[in-house]
Amino acid sequence: MKIGIIGAGNIGGNLTRRLTALGHDVSVANSRGPHTLAALAEETGATPVRVEEAARGAQVVVVTVPLKSVPALPAGFLDGAAENVAVIDTGNYYPQQRDGRIAEIEEGLPESRWTERQIGHPVIKAFNGTYADDILDKPRPKGAPDRVALPVSGDDEAAKKVVRELLDELGFDTVDNGGQDNSWRQQPGTPVYGNRGGVAEIRKALEAASPERTAEWRA
């Protein structure tokens, strides 16, 4: 597939490494410009581009930037994407640690629902509770007893299917966490966040989540 990755930090960089290794055509962008991605491009064969170009022709776009930076993404950055593009949101709200106060999220709006409103497009929430190194170190063959499962949330069932199949190809099982209004179950501070369990453990963790944010995760 043609895949655009916006954000080349730990998650974005390691997804670039794995997806290119699997043979996908990957374009990668960051806020500092293509010239800063020369080393990653040389290592992986990915194409460094401007943010405005990352989604061009892409069937999957990964948005993996700090939440506070989402509103600064260029208007219409998804306009050139393939029809029915699946947009993956890996983001988390870290009010004390990085993002500052976002009123709507503090009032209970799920983080990925907020991101959808900023970019004007549905998203599939995935990888948000995944350690970046696990993208390289934890892939296992389908059916392996120690295969890690990742929760996935979103309203677009067709896009969710594309994302779940891509995660399977990357070496991970998935657990469907339902629609985006349910995605609070995989936000920071919940039992599934950072959880490296299999399907049964991830399901239990999602069920055990509370919608009340603890003090650490509030502004």
C-alpha angles and dihedrals in degrees: 000000000000107000130185120203119196109195125037101204123117097303096037093045094050093045087053089053095049098040094049089048088056090055101257121145102244129190115189130195139176137182093261098059139257094286090069091057098058094109094049090046092050091048096047110021091240118145115245111220142161117273090251089060101041097092096044107132091346122150090195127031121190116205106198107159131121109284092240088059096054095088089054094060109117116270110256095014089145095048094099096047124114118274111275092016114185111229116202118204114200094172132128134192111242102173098171098033103044123331106058122217119331105187099205093053092045087054092055107272109143111251096239092047087057090050091051090055092050096050098032095232137095115257138200112227110222140139091023093121096036122112108237093231090055089067087066101030108036107052112124134178118269109278096021110145093228096048111138118232123214127203118238126194132185147119099233104083094190092052091045090054091053091050094047091050090049091051089049089053089050089056104262135114117225137215118207107232093187127238129351093264086065095050092098085083090074099041123115113291095032123114093252095053107108090357113150095192131127128255097287094047093047092050091052091047092052091049091050095055122118122212090220112097116223119234092261091063099045129084 
